[in-house]
Amino acid sequence: MALSNSRVLAISRSVSLTVASSLLLIDLAVIPRMMPQQFFGGINAFSLMAIPLFILAGNLMNVTRLTDRLMAFAKLLVGHLRGGMGHVNVVSSIFFAGVNGSAVADTSALGSLLVPPMRKEGYSTAFAAGLTAGSSLIGPIIPPSIFMILYASLTNTSVGDLFLAGVIPGLLLGLAFMAMNAWYAWHKGLEKRGGLPSRQELVVTALGALPALVAPFIIVSGIVMGFVTPTESGALTALYVALCGLAQGNLRLADFWKAMVDTTRLTSAIFLIMAASATISWLLSYAQVPNEFVALLTPYIEQPVVILLLLSLITFVTGMSMEEVSALMLLTPIFSPVAMMAGIDPVHLGIIITLNITIALITPPMGACVFVAAAVSRLEITALFRTIWPFVVTAILVLILLILFPSLTLWLPAQLG
């Protein structure tokens, strides 16, 4: 139900963008044929085909119950700690991020499975839902990432470098939420549940989760080593997950059809937004907005940290009132020239913009992950809006850390890219 509502929201936003761009084209007296050209041209890129393939891989993981195996492995690793189910929530998000790349899908898939056990362990519903929404931000940061593929298509940046650059920031975000969860568990006096797992339990559970754990290495290594393009990597990953499901006897024809239908619905909503946003982006370029923006920030051009902080502030405010894909499509062409003049590495900029856009997913009033988390936990949305801010602040602190220390983002691509 939550995902269905998010699709309706996405389609309504794409219609709004299309209507706005149509009115601007009329106002600017631009020839009518520019509208369909820009609308379809915005999604006419081979690299964008990777998006539905990675979404399909994530949906196949759900229907083949590979997600359950990942959660069982996460529970064995950290479930015995104080606040164990909260740690399981975060670690499961890290594992799931390695295949799906969508925060909303992460929130929907894991929230319904983990929020009830967290409540039984003593967590408040608001904190359990907030942690589920917050940890889902790891999805678009750890590769693969839908947002990174979009950014790469707009700036001609290497997808492989962006994927590598997202690994350390994604793990930092996970550690930050685990630290927050540990403080909550200590403050509320939650007790430890269960003891350390035996070596045999670890081996058996790890072997069960191994097919799912291998998928991220297929994605990243194939792209980085130049064996496959991002689109081919997505196709291979979806095929690999489907074959794993068939081998384990967990993939029926009805399950495969459900995964295909869900993928088609979500992809169509994303591509509609992308097409409408591409038209608005062209209009902004036609109106010389990027040049004016560069001139506005010229006094700070020698201070890349200040530039990144200003761009982050603009992205954060924009993300609070605009759908995330459209915000990324609109802001990237404007921000990229400024970053180049300031000497900011495009890979570093990509991670900063991606994390900014991702944080908007849990920021009121438009945060899609907050709506999904509230739906799966059966919590009033206004109550979750009031309690989500500590998770937003935690993510912003990680963002500031990445801005101040670019090596956290650029070290891994430099070593392996």
C-alpha positions in Angstrom: 0.0 0.0 0.0 2.8 2.4 0.9 4.7 1.7 -2.3 1.5 2.1 -4.3 0.9 5.5 -2.7 4.5 6.5 -3.5 4.0 5.7 -7.1 0.8 7.8 -7.3 2.9 10.6 -5.7 5.7 10.2 -8.2 3.3 10.2 -11.2 1.5 13.3 -9.9 4.9 15.1 -9.5 5.9 14.2 -13.0 2.6 15.6 -14.3 3.2 18.8 -12.3 6.7 19.2 -13.8 5.4 18.6 -17.3 2.7 21.2 -17.0 5.1 23.7 -15.6 7.6 23.1 -18.4 4.8 23.4 -21.0 3.7 26.8 -19.6 7.3 28.0 -19.6 7.7 26.9 -23.2 4.6 28.8 -24.2 5.8 31.8 -22.2 9.2 31.8 -23.8 7.6 31.3 -27.3 9.9 28.3 -27.9 8.8 26.1 -30.8 6.3 23.4 -29.7 8.5 20.5 -30.9 11.1 21.2 -28.2 8.8 19.8 -25.5 8.7 16.2 -26.8 12.3 16.4 -27.9 13.5 17.2 -24.4 10.9 15.0 -22.7 12.1 11.8 -24.5 15.7 12.9 -24.9 16.0 13.1 -21.1 15.6 9.3 -20.8 17.3 8.4 -24.1 20.5 7.1 -22.5 21.7 3.5 -22.5 23.2 3.8 -19.0 19.8 4.5 -17.6 18.7 1.0 -18.5 20.6 -0.1 -15.4 18.0 1.4 -13.2 15.1 -1.0 -13.9 17.6 -4.0 -13.9 18.9 -3.2 -10.4 15.3 -2.6 -9.2 14.4 -6.0 -10.6 17.3 -7.6 -8.8 16.1 -6.2 -5.5 12.6 -7.3 -6.1 13.8 -10.8 -7.0 15.7 -10.9 -3.8 12.5 -10.3 -1.9 10.4 -12.9 -3.7 13.1 -15.5 -3.5 13.5 -14.9 0.2 17.2 -14.0 -0.1 16.4 -11.0 2.0 15.3 -13.2 4.8 18.7 -15.0 4.7 20.5 -11.7 4.8 18.5 -10.7 7.9 19.2 -14.1 9.6 22.9 -13.6 9.0 22.7 -10.0 10.4 20.9 -11.2 13.4 23.5 -13.8 14.1 26.3 -11.2 13.8 24.9 -8.4 16.0 21.6 -9.7 17.4 23.3 -10.7 20.7 24.4 -7.1 21.5 22.4 -4.7 23.6 19.7 -3.3 21.3 20.3 -6.2 19.0 17.3 -5.8 16.8 18.2 -2.2 16.1 21.7 -3.3 15.0 20.1 -6.0 12.9 18.0 -3.3 11.2 21.1 -1.3 10.2 23.3 -4.2 9.2 20.4 -5.7 7.1 20.1 -2.3 5.3 23.9 -2.4 4.6 23.5 -5.9 3.1 20.4 -5.1 1.2 21.9 -1.9 -0.2 24.5 -4.0 -2.1 21.8 -5.2 -4.5 18.8 -2.9 -4.6 20.1 0.8 -4.5 16.6 2.2 -3.5 16.0 3.6 0.0 12.2 3.4 -0.4 12.3 -0.3 -1.3 14.7 -0.9 1.6 12.2 0.8 4.0 9.3 -1.2 2.7 11.0 -4.6 2.6 12.8 -4.4 6.0 10.4 -2.3 8.0 7.5 -4.7 8.0 9.9 -7.5 9.1 11.9 -5.7 11.7 9.7 -3.1 13.4 7.5 -5.7 15.2 10.5 -7.6 16.7 12.0 -4.2 17.8 8.8 -3.3 19.6 8.9 -6.7 21.4 12.5 -5.9 22.5 11.4 -2.7 24.1 11.8 -0.1 21.4 9.2 2.6 21.0 7.3 2.4 17.7 8.6 5.9 16.7 12.2 5.0 17.2 11.9 1.7 15.4 10.2 3.3 12.4 12.7 6.2 12.5 15.7 3.8 12.6 14.2 1.8 9.7 13.8 5.0 7.6 17.2 6.4 8.6 19.2 3.2 7.9 17.5 2.9 4.5 19.5 6.0 3.5 22.5 3.6 3.2 20.8 2.0 0.1 21.5 4.8 -2.4 25.1 5.3 -1.0 26.5 1.8 -1.0 26.6 0.5 -4.7 24.6 0.1 -6.7 22.8 3.4 -6.5 20.0 4.8 -8.7 21.0 8.3 -7.8 24.6 7.7 -8.8 23.6 6.3 -12.2 21.5 9.4 -12.8 24.3 11.7 -11.7 26.8 9.9 -13.9 24.5 10.2 -16.9 24.2 14.0 -16.4 28.0 14.7 -15.8 29.8 11.9 -17.8 31.4 10.7 -14.5 32.6 7.1 -14.2 29.8 5.0 -12.6 32.5 2.6 -11.4 34.4 5.4 -9.5 31.1 6.6 -8.0 30.2 3.2 -6.9 33.6 2.7 -5.2 33.4 6.2 -3.7 30.1 5.3 -2.0 31.4 2.3 0.0 33.2 4.1 2.8 30.5 6.8 3.2 27.8 4.2 3.3 29.6 2.2 6.0 30.2 5.4 8.0 26.4 6.2 7.8 25.7 2.6 9.1 28.2 3.0 12.0 26.6 6.4 12.9 23.1 4.8 13.1 24.5 1.9 15.0 26.1 4.3 17.5 22.8 6.1 17.8 21.0 2.8 18.4 23.5 1.7 21.0 23.0 5.0 22.9 19.2 4.5 22.8 19.5 0.9 24.0 21.7 2.0 26.9 19.5 5.0 27.8 16.3 2.8 27.8 18.0 0.0 29.6 17.3 -2.6 27.0 18.6 -6.0 27.8 20.8 -8.3 25.8 18.9 -11.2 24.2 20.8 -14.5 23.5 24.4 -15.3 23.6 27.3 -15.4 21.2 26.6 -17.7 18.2 28.6 -20.8 17.8 31.0 -21.3 15.0 28.8 -23.9 13.4 25.8 -21.5 13.4 27.9 -18.7 11.8 29.1 -21.1 9.1 25.7 -22.5 8.3 24.0 -19.1 8.2 26.8 -17.4 6.3 26.6 -20.2 3.6 22.8 -19.6 3.4 23.3 -15.9 2.9 26.4 -16.3 0.6 24.5 -16.1 -2.7 23.0 -12.7 -1.7 26.4 -11.5 -0.3 28.1 -12.3 -3.6 25.8 -10.1 -5.7 27.5 -6.7 -4.7 30.9 -8.0 -5.7 29.5 -9.0 -9.1 28.1 -5.5 -9.6 31.2 -3.5 -8.5 34.0 -5.7 -9.7 32.5 -6.2 -13.2 32.1 -2.4 -13.7 35.4 -1.4 -12.1 37.5 -4.0 -14.0 35.8 -2.9 -17.3 34.3 -6.3 -18.0 30.7 -5.0 -18.2 28.8 -1.7 -18.4 26.5 -0.7 -15.6 23.5 -1.8 -17.6 25.1 -5.2 -18.3 26.0 -5.5 -14.7 22.4 -4.9 -13.7 21.3 -7.6 -16.2 23.8 -10.0 -14.8 22.8 -9.4 -11.3 19.1 -9.8 -12.0 19.9 -13.1 -13.8 22.2 -14.2 -11.0 19.5 -13.6 -8.3 16.9 -15.4 -10.5 19.1 -18.4 -10.9 19.8 -18.5 -7.2 16.1 -18.5 -6.5 15.5 -21.3 -9.1 18.4 -23.4 -7.6 17.0 -23.1 -4.1 13.4 -23.8 -5.3 12.2 -20.4 -4.1 11.3 -18.8 -7.4 7.9 -19.6 -8.9 6.5 -18.2 -12.1 3.9 -16.2 -10.0 6.8 -14.7 -7.9 8.8 -13.8 -11.0 5.7 -12.1 -12.6 5.1 -10.1 -9.3 8.7 -8.9 -9.3 8.4 -7.9 -13.0 5.2 -6.0 -12.4 6.5 -4.2 -9.3 9.7 -3.3 -11.3 7.7 -1.9 -14.2 5.5 0.2 -12.0 8.3 1.8 -10.0 10.5 2.2 -13.1 7.7 3.9 -15.1 7.2 6.4 -12.2 11.0 7.2 -12.0 11.3 7.6 -15.8 8.3 9.9 -16.0 9.9 12.1 -13.4 13.2 12.0 -15.2 11.7 13.0 -18.5 9.7 15.9 -17.0 12.8 17.0 -15.1 14.9 16.9 -18.2 12.5 19.4 -19.8 12.8 21.8 -16.9 16.6 21.4 -16.9 16.7 22.4 -20.5 14.6 25.4 -19.8 16.8 26.5 -17.0 19.8 26.2 -19.3 17.9 28.1 -22.0 17.3 30.9 -19.4 21.1 31.0 -18.5 20.4 30.0 -14.9 23.6 27.9 -14.5 25.7 30.9 -15.6 23.9 33.2 -13.2 24.4 30.7 -10.4 28.2 30.5 -11.2 28.4 34.3 -11.0 26.5 34.3 -7.7 29.0 32.0 -6.1 32.2 33.4 -7.7 33.3 35.2 -4.5 33.6 31.8 -2.8 35.2 29.9 -5.7 38.6 29.6 -3.9 37.0 27.9 -0.9 35.7 24.5 -2.0 34.5 23.6 1.5 32.3 26.7 1.6 31.0 25.9 -1.9 30.1 22.3 -0.9 28.4 23.6 2.2 26.4 26.1 0.2 25.4 23.5 -2.4 24.4 21.1 0.4 22.2 23.7 2.0 20.5 24.5 -1.3 20.0 20.8 -2.0 18.7 20.1 1.5 16.1 22.9 1.2 15.1 21.8 -2.3 14.8 18.2 -1.3 12.4 19.1 1.4 9.9 20.4 -1.1 10.6 18.4 -4.3 10.7 14.8 -5.4 14.3 13.5 -5.1 14.9 12.3 -8.7 13.6 15.6 -10.1 15.7 17.6 -7.6 18.8 15.6 -8.7 18.0 16.1 -12.3 17.4 19.9 -11.9 20.3 20.7 -9.6 23.2 18.7 -11.0 23.6 20.6 -14.3 23.6 23.9 -12.2 26.0 22.7 -9.5 28.5 20.9 -11.8 30.0 24.1 -13.4 30.5 25.7 -10.0 32.2 22.6 -8.6 34.5 22.5 -11.6 35.6 26.1 -11.2 36.2 25.5 -7.5 38.4 22.4 -8.3 36.0 19.9 -6.6 36.4 16.4 -7.9 33.3 15.4 -9.8 33.2 12.0 -8.0 33.3 13.8 -4.6 30.6 16.1 -5.7 28.5 13.2 -6.8 28.7 11.5 -3.4 27.8 14.8 -1.7 24.8 15.5 -3.9 23.7 11.8 -3.6 23.8 11.9 0.2 22.0 15.3 0.2 19.3 14.0 -2.0 19.1 10.8 0.1 18.7 12.7 3.4 15.7 14.4 1.8 14.0 11.0 1.8 13.6 11.2 5.6 13.1 15.0 5.8 9.5 16.4 6.3 7.3 17.2 4.6 8.1 15.3 1.4 10.3 12.4 2.8 9.1 9.3 1.0 10.8 6.9 3.4 9.0 8.5 6.3 5.6 7.9 4.8 6.6 4.2 4.0 8.0 3.7 7.5 4.9 5.2 9.1 2.7 2.9 6.9 4.5 -0.4 7.7 4.8 0.4 11.4 1.1 1.7 11.6 2.2 4.9 13.1 0.7 8.4 12.6 2.8 10.3 10.1 2.8 13.4 12.2 4.2 11.5 15.2 7.0 10.2 13.0 7.7 13.6 11.6 8.2 14.9 15.2 10.7 12.1 16.0 12.7 11.8 12.8 14.9 14.8 13.3 17.7 13.0 15.3 18.1 10.7 12.4 18.3 13.6 10.0 20.9 15.3 12.2 23.0 12.1 12.4 23.0 11.8 8.6 23.9 15.5 8.2 26.9 15.1 10.6 28.2 12.3 8.3 27.7 14.6 5.3 29.7 17.4 7.0 32.5 14.8 7.8 32.6 13.8 4.1 32.8 17.5 3.0 35.7 18.3 5.4 37.6 15.1 4.5 37.3 14.3 0.8 39.7 11.4 1.2 36.9 9.4 2.8 35.2 9.5 -0.5 38.1 9.5 -3.0 40.6 7.1 -1.4 38.9 3.8 -2.6 38.5 5.0 -6.2 42.1 6.1 -6.2 43.2 2.7 -5.0 41.0 0.5 -7.2 39.5 2.7 -9.9 
